[in-house]
């Protein structure tokens, strides 16, 4: 089981249900050291940026099958890459993963 920080389209429960096949327990979370980029015609993505923060949700208890489906949805390995990060949930720090975008690939996909 994995925990996953999401900050874009996967924060929408209906998008998450279609992509993963189900809904997961979720808590508001903050990721330090990244910034969210959302440009017209492009999917949102994050990139490292010291001093910045991204708000989103921490999805808990994602099974391998659902994680594979989410990797497919995010085009993991081409548009996005799954990275280990640590997020703040309330006063706790929790290790998890998140999808970090390849800026060039995400921008090119938005123009397709």
Backbone bond lengths (Angstrom), bond angles and torsions (degrees), N, CA, C in turn:
res aa  C-N    CA-C-N  psi(-1)  N-CA   C-N-CA  omega(-1)  CA-C   N-CA-C  phi
1 X - - - 1.456 - - 1.529 109.57 -
2 X 1.305 115.08 141.32 1.465 120.79 -177.75 1.523 109.56 -126.69
3 X 1.308 115.31 156.63 1.461 122.35 170.87 1.519 106.83 -110.21
4 X 1.330 116.44 141.81 1.458 121.34 -173.61 1.521 110.06 -135.17
5 X 1.334 116.55 128.10 1.454 122.21 174.26 1.517 108.40 -87.68
6 X 1.334 116.31 125.88 1.469 121.46 178.14 1.524 108.71 -122.81
7 X 1.332 116.42 150.96 1.462 121.19 -171.37 1.522 112.55 -143.22
8 X 1.312 118.18 -2.36 1.464 121.37 -175.08 1.515 111.09 -127.47
9 X 1.321 116.11 -126.39 1.463 121.21 -174.95 1.527 112.63 -60.88
10 X 1.337 117.83 -28.75 1.466 120.31 -178.51 1.528 113.16 -74.71
11 X 1.333 118.56 -2.98 1.463 120.18 172.68 1.525 110.93 -78.99
12 X 1.318 117.38 -14.23 1.470 122.48 177.13 1.532 107.96 -82.46
13 X 1.342 118.34 118.21 1.465 120.06 -175.90 1.528 114.05 -56.20
14 X 1.314 117.93 -36.79 1.469 119.46 -179.26 1.524 111.06 -70.54
15 X 1.315 118.39 -40.27 1.467 121.28 175.91 1.521 109.28 -62.78
16 X 1.337 116.92 -44.10 1.462 120.89 178.94 1.524 111.07 -60.88
17 X 1.319 117.74 -43.77 1.469 121.46 -179.88 1.536 110.30 -61.52
18 X 1.333 117.07 -43.56 1.472 119.65 179.54 1.528 111.13 -66.97
19 X 1.331 116.95 -40.26 1.469 120.70 -175.65 1.529 112.06 -74.32
20 X 1.330 117.02 -45.33 1.469 121.02 -173.29 1.522 113.14 -97.27
21 X 1.324 116.52 -17.54 1.454 119.51 -177.16 1.511 113.52 90.62
22 X 1.313 117.37 -3.43 1.463 121.67 178.11 1.524 110.10 -167.04
23 X 1.324 115.03 176.02 1.469 122.76 178.15 1.532 107.76 -106.44
24 X 1.320 116.67 151.56 1.462 122.15 179.45 1.519 109.86 -123.37
25 X 1.326 115.97 157.08 1.463 120.00 172.64 1.523 107.56 -58.41
26 X 1.328 116.25 139.26 1.469 120.52 -176.06 1.518 109.73 -137.59
27 X 1.340 114.68 144.52 1.456 121.75 176.45 1.523 108.81 -132.45
28 X 1.338 117.93 143.70 1.465 119.41 174.08 1.534 109.59 -59.57
29 X 1.324 115.88 139.69 1.464 120.92 -177.38 1.526 109.80 -146.53
30 X 1.341 115.24 161.05 1.457 122.25 179.35 1.523 108.20 -130.93
31 X 1.330 115.42 133.78 1.466 122.84 177.74 1.521 108.13 -109.73
32 X 1.318 116.65 117.31 1.463 121.68 177.58 1.521 110.74 -86.10
33 X 1.350 115.42 151.24 1.455 121.03 173.72 1.514 114.67 84.87
34 X 1.327 117.35 13.32 1.463 123.25 177.58 1.512 108.83 -136.26
35 X 1.325 115.53 159.38 1.462 120.59 171.83 1.525 107.83 -129.61
36 X 1.327 114.16 149.41 1.461 121.53 179.02 1.520 108.44 -92.73
37 X 1.325 115.98 133.66 1.462 122.80 177.05 1.522 106.78 -114.48
38 X 1.317 116.24 128.09 1.462 121.31 175.04 1.517 106.98 -138.56
39 X 1.316 115.11 104.38 1.458 121.41 -177.83 1.526 109.15 -107.38
40 X 1.314 118.02 151.59 1.470 120.51 178.96 1.534 110.99 -53.67
41 X 1.321 115.24 131.11 1.460 121.11 176.98 1.509 115.04 78.68
42 X 1.339 118.16 4.89 1.465 121.47 -178.98 1.528 110.30 -121.44
43 X 1.311 115.25 155.84 1.457 120.83 172.38 1.529 108.52 -71.96
44 X 1.336 118.04 148.04 1.461 118.66 174.76 1.526 110.30 -67.02
45 X 1.327 116.14 147.26 1.455 120.71 174.30 1.513 108.47 -148.95
46 X 1.326 115.22 166.35 1.457 119.97 176.19 1.523 108.68 -119.29
47 X 1.332 113.47 155.29 1.452 120.38 175.62 1.525 107.97 -143.24
48 X 1.342 116.92 152.26 1.468 119.44 178.64 1.524 111.16 -56.81
49 X 1.327 115.25 137.54 1.457 121.11 179.05 1.532 107.95 -160.87
50 X 1.344 117.13 95.65 1.465 120.39 -178.41 1.523 111.32 -52.29
51 X 1.320 114.97 135.28 1.461 120.86 177.37 1.516 114.00 90.25
52 X 1.331 118.04 -12.05 1.466 120.62 178.91 1.521 110.12 -97.20
53 X 1.350 115.20 167.10 1.463 122.31 -179.37 1.520 109.29 -140.35
54 X 1.313 114.73 148.65 1.468 121.78 176.87 1.527 107.43 -123.98
55 X 1.334 116.20 129.86 1.458 119.92 174.90 1.522 108.92 -95.70
56 X 1.309 115.24 149.96 1.458 120.36 179.24 1.506 110.11 -173.78
57 X 1.329 114.95 -150.89 1.460 121.93 -179.48 1.522 109.69 -125.71
58 X 1.325 116.05 144.21 1.451 121.47 170.69 1.518 107.27 -99.44
59 X 1.316 116.59 113.86 1.459 122.71 176.62 1.518 107.62 -87.11
60 X 1.334 117.32 129.89 1.459 121.87 -173.54 1.520 111.56 -106.96
61 X 1.342 115.74 142.98 1.457 122.34 169.68 1.515 115.09 68.60
62 X 1.318 117.39 46.00 1.468 120.65 -179.39 1.535 108.88 -83.22
63 X 1.303 116.26 123.39 1.469 121.50 -179.85 1.524 110.24 -78.15
64 X 1.336 115.83 165.62 1.470 121.51 -174.92 1.527 112.29 -60.85
65 X 1.316 117.54 -38.50 1.467 120.29 -179.56 1.524 110.68 -64.48
66 X 1.327 116.74 -47.52 1.468 120.60 179.47 1.521 110.63 -65.46
67 X 1.337 117.78 -38.86 1.456 120.30 178.82 1.528 110.40 -62.92
68 X 1.314 117.21 -40.21 1.467 120.49 175.67 1.517 111.87 -61.04
69 X 1.324 116.49 -40.66 1.466 120.09 177.76 1.521 111.03 -65.71
70 X 1.335 117.01 -38.96 1.464 120.24 177.81 1.524 110.89 -67.80
71 X 1.330 117.54 -38.15 1.466 120.55 174.58 1.526 110.34 -58.49
72 X 1.326 116.46 -42.50 1.470 119.95 178.09 1.531 110.42 -63.60
73 X 1.325 116.93 -44.15 1.463 121.71 -179.47 1.530 110.42 -59.63
74 X 1.330 116.43 -42.54 1.474 121.37 -177.49 1.527 112.52 -84.78
75 X 1.330 117.23 -0.68 1.466 122.54 -176.58 1.530 109.31 52.51
76 X 1.350 113.83 50.38 1.461 122.03 -177.18 1.526 109.83 -58.95
77 X 1.314 115.13 132.65 1.454 121.40 -177.69 1.524 113.21 98.34
78 X 1.340 116.67 -12.09 1.467 120.57 177.59 1.526 110.67 -126.47
79 X 1.352 117.07 -61.28 1.469 120.19 178.85 1.524 111.97 -88.07
80 X 1.310 115.80 -40.07 1.458 122.48 -177.09 1.520 109.49 -130.87
81 X 1.331 114.98 153.31 1.456 121.68 177.43 1.524 108.04 -127.72
82 X 1.325 115.91 130.53 1.461 120.36 -179.63 1.527 108.92 -78.09
83 X 1.348 115.81 125.17 1.466 122.70 -178.41 1.520 110.28 -125.07
84 X 1.315 116.08 149.96 1.462 121.59 173.00 1.517 108.45 -79.72
85 X 1.330 115.03 133.32 1.462 121.98 179.03 1.527 108.19 -141.81
86 X 1.312 115.59 174.88 1.470 122.25 174.86 1.522 106.89 -126.81
87 X 1.333 116.26 128.70 1.463 121.33 -179.08 1.518 110.66 -116.69
88 X 1.324 114.34 158.19 1.463 121.51 174.09 1.526 108.60 -94.56
89 X 1.312 115.82 127.31 1.460 122.78 172.51 1.520 105.46 -125.09
90 X 1.324 115.44 103.94 1.459 118.97 -171.93 1.521 108.85 63.72
91 X 1.321 116.87 -123.03 1.466 120.97 178.96 1.529 111.96 -100.29
92 X 1.344 117.17 5.81 1.468 120.84 -177.85 1.519 110.88 -100.86
93 X 1.340 116.37 148.69 1.460 123.04 170.02 1.519 107.98 -103.81
94 X 1.334 116.40 129.28 1.462 121.23 -175.51 1.519 109.46 -127.69
95 X 1.327 115.53 129.18 1.461 121.28 174.89 1.524 108.95 -76.43
96 X 1.322 115.74 137.68 1.457 121.37 -178.84 1.524 108.16 -159.59
97 X 1.298 116.10 -166.58 1.460 121.67 174.51 1.522 108.63 -125.80
98 X 1.331 115.57 162.27 1.461 121.17 174.94 1.517 108.09 -151.30
99 X 1.311 116.43 164.17 1.463 122.16 177.21 1.527 109.17 -96.10
100 X 1.327 115.80 118.63 1.458 122.89 177.10 1.523 107.25 -103.16
101 X 1.310 116.55 127.78 1.462 120.59 -175.35 1.514 113.84 -78.24
102 X 1.316 115.11 149.47 1.465 122.16 167.03 1.528 104.65 -89.16
103 X 1.348 118.53 106.88 1.463 120.14 -171.84 1.522 114.15 -52.76
104 X 1.325 117.62 -45.64 1.459 120.36 -178.77 1.518 112.41 -63.81
105 X 1.334 116.18 -42.89 1.465 120.34 -178.86 1.523 111.29 -68.07
106 X 1.352 116.67 -42.27 1.470 120.05 179.98 1.520 110.02 -64.55
107 X 1.324 116.91 -43.88 1.468 119.54 179.38 1.531 111.03 -64.11
108 X 1.326 118.28 -41.51 1.476 121.39 178.80 1.525 110.67 -64.60
109 X 1.313 118.28 -39.83 1.468 121.94 178.89 1.519 110.71 -64.31
110 X 1.339 116.53 -35.37 1.465 120.40 178.87 1.524 112.39 -68.02
111 X 1.327 116.88 -22.96 1.468 120.56 179.49 1.519 111.62 -89.12
112 X 1.347 117.23 -13.23 1.483 120.04 -178.95 1.502 111.49 -69.84
